[in-house]
Amino acid sequence: MGKMRENPRYNVISMRISDEEREHLENIMERTQLSISDIMREAMEYFAANYEQIEQHSKAA
């Protein structure tokens, strides 16, 4: 049996992106040395931390 993780991840989310978005993501991966999963986790954390500002900005537009 494999090593038990402290915080196992069981959920998989997939999404479709354009070739341009994929290239952008690959550039971020090269610059940061992070995986796509790690980049997406950081993006979700950033969005959650800044949601109120993002929501106010979109209402003002």
C-alpha positions as CSV (number, residue, x, y, z in Angstrom):
1,M,0.0,0.0,0.0
2,G,1.2,3.5,-0.8
3,K,2.4,6.2,1.6
4,M,-0.5,7.9,3.4
5,R,-0.6,11.7,2.8
6,E,-1.5,14.2,5.4
7,N,-3.9,16.0,3.1
8,P,-4.9,13.6,0.3
9,R,-6.5,15.0,-2.8
10,Y,-9.3,12.9,-4.2
11,N,-11.1,15.4,-6.4
12,V,-10.3,15.9,-10.1
13,I,-11.5,18.9,-12.0
14,S,-10.9,19.2,-15.7
15,M,-11.5,22.1,-18.0
16,R,-11.1,23.0,-21.7
17,I,-8.8,25.8,-22.6
18,S,-7.7,27.3,-25.9
19,D,-4.2,26.8,-27.5
20,E,-3.4,30.4,-26.5
21,E,-4.4,29.8,-22.9
22,R,-2.4,26.6,-22.8
23,E,0.7,28.4,-24.1
24,H,0.2,31.1,-21.5
25,L,0.0,28.4,-18.8
26,E,3.1,26.6,-20.1
27,N,5.0,29.9,-19.9
28,I,3.9,30.4,-16.3
29,M,5.0,26.8,-15.6
30,E,8.5,27.4,-17.1
31,R,8.9,30.7,-15.1
32,T,7.7,29.4,-11.8
33,Q,8.7,25.7,-12.0
34,L,5.2,24.9,-10.7
35,S,2.8,22.2,-12.0
36,I,-0.5,23.1,-13.6
37,S,-2.3,21.9,-10.5
38,D,-0.2,24.1,-8.2
39,I,-0.7,27.1,-10.5
40,M,-4.5,26.5,-10.5
41,R,-4.5,26.1,-6.7
42,E,-2.7,29.5,-6.3
43,A,-5.1,31.1,-8.7
44,M,-8.1,29.9,-6.7
45,E,-6.5,31.1,-3.5
46,Y,-5.8,34.5,-5.1
47,F,-9.4,34.7,-6.4
48,A,-10.9,33.8,-3.0
49,A,-8.7,36.3,-1.2
50,N,-9.6,39.1,-3.7
51,Y,-13.2,38.2,-4.5
52,E,-14.8,41.2,-2.9
53,Q,-12.6,43.6,-4.9
54,I,-13.2,41.7,-8.1
55,E,-16.9,41.7,-7.5
56,Q,-17.0,45.5,-6.8
57,H,-14.9,46.1,-10.0
58,S,-17.3,44.1,-12.2
59,K,-20.4,45.9,-10.7
60,A,-18.8,49.3,-11.4
61,A,-18.2,48.4,-15.1
